[in-house]
């Protein structure tokens, strides 16, 4: 009789689940290596160890999901507070103040800068209306989602004033009114991985939409 290959044995046992019912005593006689080394254990004990390990993995995944859910709930609450504040803001300066306050205190974003391409009549000269290069305006127009990553090559680092030399990562969020791009919000951090290329941008997109709507409303009120 030719020897059976391991795959053939495994296939036979899968197709014949009653095998161990017919040879119940065999279960207690077969010993296999312990999954973490050391002594040999019976098949029954090995199965129990495997089930315990699977339970630990499931508990770990469940804990992660709960943690993510709690984090999302907290972020949603912060976004809600910001949106309520922006709705109540009646002036351009109030919108800028609220944006800086909530992002710094609620979201722990240390540096926030905003640039708009055009200054409406009736609003004083402010840093938010400083000139922006045509290249950067074109880049903002092409953004389908917020940019997250390095500050190199954008010319936005100078927007953060005296903190500019220490900024290591940024998020750039296009502001739009109707179909056109009207400006950019830049969020800066001294941490290189605070804003990184593959991070989720859903809440950044919502931030851009809320700020765009608020700015459109308060700038119309002074025309």
N, C-alpha and C positions, 0 to 999 in steps of 0.2 A: 504494500500500500504506500503510495507516494505521500510525502509530507504535505500538510496544508499550509498555505501562506497565511499570514496574519489577517490580510484583507478578506480572505475566504472565510476564516473563522468569524470575523466580525459580521460579515454579510449573512452567514448562517444563523448567528444568534439574533440578528435583527429580524430575519424572516421566520424565526421559530421562538417567539417569546415564551412559549410554554416549556422550553428546555429546562429552566431552573425550577419549574414546578415539579417536573419529573425527577430532577436530581437535586432536591432541596438541600440534602446533606452536603452537597458539593460546595455550596456557598460558604459554609463554615470551615471548609478544608483548604480553600484557596487563599493564599496570602500574597499581597502585592506590596511594593515599596510605599512607605509613607510619603505623601506629596511634598513634605518639607525635609525629607531625609530621615535617617535614623532607622528605627525598627520597622519591621514589616507589619502590615495590618490586614485584617480580613476584608473581603469585598464589601461586606455590609458596613464595616467601619469606614472604609474608604468612601463609600457612597455618602455616608453621613458627613464626612469631612468636606466632600465636594458640595453638598447641599448647604452646609454652613458658610462656605466660601462664597457661593452664589448669593446667599442671603446678605452677607456683608457687602458685596458689590451693589446689590439692589438698594440696601439701606444708604450706601454712600451716594448713589445716583439720586435717590429720593431727597436726601439732605441738600444736594446741589440744586435740585429743582426748586425746593422750598426757598433756598437762599436767593436764587435768581428771581423768584416770584416776589420775595420781600424787597429786593433791590429795585425791581421794576415798579412796585407799588410806591416806594419812597420817591423815585424819580417822577412818576406820574403826579404825585402830590405836589412836588416842587414846580413842575410844569404848569399845573393848575394855578398855583399861587401867582406865578409870573403872568399867566394869561389874564387873570383877574386884575392884576395891577396894570397891565398894558391897556385893558379895556377902559379902566378908570382914568388913565392919563389923558390930560387935556391939552398939553403943550409938547413941543418937540423936546425941550429940556427935560420935561417930566419923563418922557419915554427913555431918554438916554440915562437919566438917573436910575430909573427902575431897572433897566437892563443891567447896568453896572452893579447895582446893589444885589439883585437876585443871583446873578451869575457868580459874584464873589462870595456872598454869604450862604446861599442855598446850595450852589453847585461846586463851590470851592475852586472856581476858575479865577486865578489870581490877576489875569490881565485881559482886558477887553478893549477892543478898538473898533470903530465904525467909520466907514467912508461912504459918502454919497456923491454921485457924479455931478449933480446939479443942486444949487442952493435956491430954494424958493424965495421969492420976494417976501419981505416982512420978517425974515429970520436973520439974526445977527451972524456975523462971521464967526465960525467955530472950527475947531480942528476937524470935525466930521466932514467939512466941506473942502479940506485941503486937496490940492491937485493929485490925481491918480493917473499913472501912465496909461497910454492907450493899450499897451500890451496886456496890462493887468485887467483892464476893462474887458478886453476880448476874452481873456482867460475866464473871467467871471461869467461871461455870457455862455461859455461852453460847459459850465459845471452842471451836470445832471444830478449830482449829489455833492454834499460838502466834501471838500478836500481835507484830509488829515495827514500830517507828516511834518517834514522838515520845513524850516523857514527859508532855506537856501534858494536863491534865484527868483524870489517873488517881489522883493522890495517892500514887503509888509513888516519886516522886523522893526524898521524905524518908527512904525506907528505906535510902538509900545514905549516910546520916549526913553527915559533914563534906564529903563529895565531891558531895553533892546539887546544889549550884549549878552544877557543871561537867558534869553528865550531859546529853548531847545526844540520845541515842537509847537505846532499850531493847527487850528481848524479854521478853514475859510468857508463862510456860508454866504451864498449869493442871495441878495435881496431883490425881489421882483415885484413890479406893479403891473398887473395885467400880464402881457407876454414879454415885456422888456425887463432887462436887468438894470436896477437903479443904484446898486451899491454892494458893499461887502461888509460882513461882520467878521472880525478876526479874534479868535480866542488863543491866548498864548500861555505857555507854561515853561517853567525851568526844567521840568522833567521830560527827558527825551521820549519816553513811552506814554506820556499822558494822552497825546493824540497821535495815533499810528495808522498806517495805511489800511489795515484790514479791520479796523474797529467798526462797530455798528454805528450808523448815522441817523437812525430814525428820529431820535429826539432832537438832534441838530437840525434836521430838515424841518421839524415842527417849530423849532425856535425861529428859523428863518422865515417861515410863513407868518408866525405871529408878529414878529418885529416888522416885517414888510407891511402887514395890514395896519398896524398901529401907526407907522410912519406915514403911510398914505393918508390916513385919516387926519392926523394933526397938521400935516403940511397943507392939505386942502383948506383947513380952517383959517389959514393966514393969508390965503390968496384973495 
